[in-house]
Amino acid sequence: MDEGREREEKMGLEDLGDLVLQTILLKSGPKTAAVSACVSRRFRVSASDEGLWRKFCSQVLDLSTPEDPFGNPTPSFKVTYKSWNEGFGMYQWPLVRRVKKCWRTINNWLAINFPEARNTLRKGVSEAEINELEDKLGLKLPIPTRLLYRFCDGQDMGGPDSTGCALGLIGGYFFYEHGVNVYLLPLHEVIMETREFSQLGFYSQSKIIVVAASAFLEKMFFLNCTTGQLYVGTVKLATQGQLMSCVPDALIKSVHCMDDGQSQDAMLLWLEEHGRRLESGMIHPREGKIRSISLFPETSPLCSAAITNGVQIRASAVFVPELSDVTHGSEKYWFSYSIRMRLMPQGCMLDGVYFSSCQLYWRHWIIRSNDVVVSDVDGEAVIGKFPLLFPDGEEFVYESCAPLPSSSGSIVGAFTFVPGRYKRNPSLLV
């Protein structure tokens, strides 16, 4: 009895079973497990177990397959963890996981829905490349933005005259001759565009960089590296440097704190929200003059829809900052709205009779701002067209814009369709 108790008292960690020892190592964490491998052969075997490092990769990195930070397969989960630790060990893992999830959401969506745009995404940059940008511009990037560029260095759009300019990750909108399609700038373009902007004389002493821009129009997004706020330029950008914030200041915190796993800047919040809208189907690619991501919401509550007698009308709107002047005037805020019409599969019904087509004849809508009518449109057609709808036909899309004196407004109205065809104006059929 005494000899048994003496043996128990002399037992060390090496005398424990593999399962118990691996459980202890798992609770101790990957750093302790790596150090333990140097203690003895017994510890090295347990600390090198593939199942142990699989769990570390799952818990710390949210990885289910062995791959390095660029998605390349690795021979084991232990090698996987080592590659991630070497590349991102200077950051807090909760923030690394969050940024990785943000890019994974966007990448997965693009792979399925817009692969040609996914092909423009550039490989992430190194710490040395980020340090080079900071030295050239004389600033420090917010920690979340550093990580965003570590995973993806913006987009390679192939130059200003390339058809790739239609593949902006952020997307945009088109109405009349106004077209916007926003892409993320790679670091070398961030340096170039920021220097050009600083030559205008605005914010020359501020820590502001250009991070995104439209391929077709002067619409630009700016990141304040001191506060972490993201801005978009208004119609007065070139003449007065006027900017509008994109994210509530209250959501931005600890942008330069390396020890804060909860750090977030507006750039990260902006891309996360964009990813959620893509993944939920709120926005998606639309065919038109070019195939691009349309920012007009397609689902409720940001998109209104109504079906009457078999005709479906959908409507949504987006704010157009590059046309807005938020300092003064009666037309401070510009909005673009999209109206989509289609005939349901069962056709058009009137007095209990179904028709295989119908055609727009009249429209009447009222635009209000703070309950004050600013526009009352009542007349034939839309943009001079009388769309003819079929059950299996394409959706007719009409997009326009309206200036408002305030940031809130509404559009209400109705469309009148004629069953079959509107015969009075056959030359205007579309």
N, C-alpha and C positions, 0 to 999 in steps of 0.2 A: 504493500500500500504506500509506504513512504518512498520506495524506489519509483513507482509510477508518478507520484506527485512531483518528485524531483525531476523526472524526465520532462513533464509538462512545463515546469518552471524554466527549464533550459531550452525549450523549443523557441526558435526564432521564425522570422518571416519566411525563410527558405524552406522550413518544414511544413508550411501550409500547402494545401492542395492547389492545383492550377486555377480552379474556379474561384476559390477564395482570394488567391493572390491577384488575379485579374480584376476581381471586383474592387479590391483595395486600390489598385492602380487606376481603374476607371474613375473612382471617386476622387483620386488625388489629382487627376488631370494629365494632359499630354506632356507638359514640361517635366513633371515628376516621373512619368513613365519613361521618358527619354533618358533622364539622369539615372534611373534605376537600372537601365540596361548595362551600365558601366560597373555595377556592383559585383556581379558574379555571372557565371554561365547560366545558372538557374534563373536569375532575374532577367537575363538577356532573352531567354526563350519566351518567358511570359510577357515581357515588355514588347516583344516583336510579333506577338500574335495578331494575325490579320483581322480577326473578329474584334479585338480591342480597338484597333485603329479605325475600323469601319464605324464603330460607335463614336469615337472622337470626331471623325469627319461629319457624322450625322448631327451630333450635338453642337459642335462648335461652328461648322461651316455649312450645315444644312445640305450636305451632299449625300446622294444615295449611290453614286457610281464614282469609281476612281478616275479623276480627271484634274488637270492643272487649271490655274486661273483662266486660261484661254480656251478651255474646253477640250484640250488634247488628252487622250487616254494615258494613264500612267500604269506601271506594272503592279502597283499595290496601293492600298489605302494609306500605308505608312509613308510611301513616297509622295502620295497626294498631299498629306498633311504637311510634309516637309516643304514641298514646293509652295504651298499657300503661306506657310509661316515665313519662309524666306522672302516672299514678295509683299506680304501684307502684315507681318508680325508687328510692325510699328504702329498699327492702328488698332482701335478697339473692335473686337470681333462682332458685337451686335451691329455696329455701323457697317462693317464689311458685308455682313449677311444682308443687311437692308439694301445696300447699293447693288449687291449681286442679284437680289430678288427683283429690284427695279429693272435692271437690264435684261434679266431672264424673261420677265413678263413681256417686254417690248420685243425681244428677239424671237420668242416663241410665236407671238402674234404675227410678226412680219414674215416669218418662215411660212406660215399657212396662208396669209391673206395678201401679202405684198412682198414677195421674195425679191423682186427687182430692187426695192428700196433697202431690203436687208443686205444686199450685196454691196451697198455703198458704205456700210459701217466699217470703221477702221479698227485695227487692233489697238488695244490699250497701250498707253505710253508708260515709260519707266519713271521712277522717282527723279532720275537725273534730268530727264526731259522737262518735267514739271519745274524743277529747280532752275533750269535754263530759262524758261518762260518768266519765272518770278524775278530772276536777275535782270533780264532785258527790260521788263516793264516796271521794276522797282516796287513790287508788292508781294503779298502772300495770299495764295488762294485759300478760301475756306476749306476746312478739312473734308466736308462732304463732296465738294466739287473736285477736290484732288482725287478722291476715290472714284468719282464718276469718270474722270479721264483716265484713271488707271485701268478701268475695265473697257472703256471705249473712247477712242480719240475722235469723236464726232463723225462726220461723213465725208467721203471722197466724192465730190460732185462732178469731177472731171472738167472743171473750168466753166467760165460764165456762158460759153456758147454751146455747152454740151446738153444733150437731151436729158442727162442725169439731173439737171436742175429741177425737173418735175418730180423728183423722188424725195422731196424733203420729208424727214421723219416726223416733224411736227405738223406738216400739212398746211392747209389754208382754205381759201374761198375765192370764188370768181363771180363777179356780177358786172354786166356791161363790159367795159374795157379794163376794169380794175381786177388784177389778179395777184394773189399772195400765195406763196408756197415756201414755208420756213424749214430750213435745215440747220443742224448743229455744226458749228464750225470746229475743224480740227485745230490743234494748238498753234500750228504755224499760221493759220488764217486769223486766229485770235490775236496774235501779235501784230499782224499786218493791219487788220481792221481797227484795232485799238489805237495804234499809232496814227492812222489816218483820221480817226475821229478826234483824237486829242489835238490835231492840227487846227481844228475849227475854233479852238480857244475855250470850249466848254469843258469844265471838269478836268482841266489839264493837271491839276494838283490832286485830284481825287483818285482813289484806288478803284476805278471802274474799267471793266473790260467788256468787249463785245463777244457774246457767246453764241448767238444765233442770228440768222438773217434770212430774208426772203430772196429767192433766186430771181424774181421778176420785178420787184418793187422795193423802194427804200423803206422796208420795215425791219427794224433791228431790235434785238434784245440785249440788255446790259446787266452785268452782275457787279454789284458793289462788294468788293472783296473785304471791306472793313465791317459792314453790317450784315452781309449775306443776303441782302434784298435783291430781287430781280426786277428789272424795269423794262418797259417797252417804249419806243419813241412815238411821239405824236406828230401831228402835221407841222408843229413848230420845232421839230428836232433840229433841222439844218440851220434855222435862223436864230433860235433861242435856246437850243439844247433841252427842250421840254420833254420830260419823262413821266411815265405813270408806273406806280408800283404794281406788281403782278400778284403778290401774296400778302396777306395781312401780317404786319410786323410782329404781332403777338405770337405767331407760329414759328418764328425764327429764333434759334437759341444756340449758344456755345459754338459758333461756327469755327473758332480757332482752337478749341480745347481738344487736345489729343487724348485726354483721359476720360472724356465724356462720351459714353456709348450712345447717348441720346442726342448728340449733335445733329442739327439739320439746318440747311440753308434753303433759300427759295428755289435754287436750281434743282435740288433733289426733290422738294415738294412738287415742283412743276412737272418734272418728268414722271414722278409716281402717279400724279393725277392723270396725266396723259395716258400712261399705261393702263390705268383703271378704265378710262373711257374707251380705249381700244378693245380691251379684253371683254368688257361688258356689252360691246356692240353699239354703244352710244354714238360712236363715230366710226367710219370705215371708208375704204377707197370708193371713189365714184368715177364713172366714165364721163368724159366730156371732151373739151378741147384737148385735155391731157388726162391721163389716169393719175390720180393723186388722192391723198387722204383729205377728205372734206371735213371741216370743223363744224358744219351744221349738224346739231344733234339729231339723231334718228329715233330716239326712244324717249318715253316720258320719264320724268316730268318736264324735261327741257324741250320736248317736241310735242306739239298738240296734234291730235288726229280726230277726224270725224268721218263717218260713213253715212251717206244719205242716198236712198234709192239706188244703191249699188255703186256709187261713186265715192272713192276715198280721197280726202284732202288731208295732207300733212303739212305742218308749218313749224319752222323754228328760226331762231335769229342768233347772230353773233355780233359782238362789239367790234368796231373797226377803229382801233386807236390811231392808226397812221393817218386818218382823215379828221380826227377830233382835235379840238382846241379846248382844253378843260379850264382855261383861265377866264374867258369872257365870251360874250356873244350869245345870240339866241339859237345858234346851231352848234352847240358845244360838243354834243355826243352823236357820233354816227353809228348806225347799226345797219347791218345787211340781213335781209330775211330771205328764206327759201320756201317756196310753195311747190309742193309735189302733188300731182294728180294722177290717179289711175282708176281703171274700171275693174271692179271685182270679178272673179271668175264666172259668177252667175249672170253677169250682164247688168244692164240698166233697167229698172222697173218704173213704170208709170201707170197708175190706175190699174194695177194688177197685171199689166202686160210687160213681158221682158223683151228688151231690145239688145241686139248684139253689138251695138256701138252707141256712143253719144258724143256730142260736141259742145264745147264751151261757147256760150252766146254772150253772157254778160257777167260783169263782176262789180262788186261794191264792197269796199272796205274802208274802215275808219282807223286812223292812227292817232293815238292819244299820248300825251306826256303829262303825268300828274293830273289825270282826268280832264285835261284841256285838249281839245281837238286841234291837231296840227296839220292834218291832211285828211281829206274826204274824197276818195276816188270812186266815181260812179260812171261806168260807161262800157262800151263793147270791148270784148277781147282782153288779152294781156299782151303787152309789148307788140301790139299789132297782129297777134296770132290767135287763131281759133282752134286749139288742139282737138284732134279727133281721137277718142279713146276706144280701145278694144280690150276685151278680157285678157288676151294673151299679148297685148302690145306693151311697149316700153312706157315707163312712168314719165309723164311730162314734167319737166323741172323748170321753174321760173324763179330767178333770183334778182333782187333789186336792193335798194338801200333807202334810208330815211334819216335825216338829221333831227335830233331832239334837243330841247333846251335843258333837259335833266337826264340823269342816268337811268331813270325808270320810265317805262312806257308799255303800250299794248297795241295790238292790232286785232280788230274784230271785223267780221264781214261775211259775205256769202258769194257763191258762184252759181250762175244759172246755166244749166246744160239742156240741150235739145236732144231728145231721143233720136237715134239714127244719125242724120247729118243735118247741119245747118246750111240750107241750100242757097240762101240769099247771097252769100259771098264764097262761091266755090274756089275762087282764086286764092283765098286766104287759108285754105285747109292746110293743116300740118300733121 
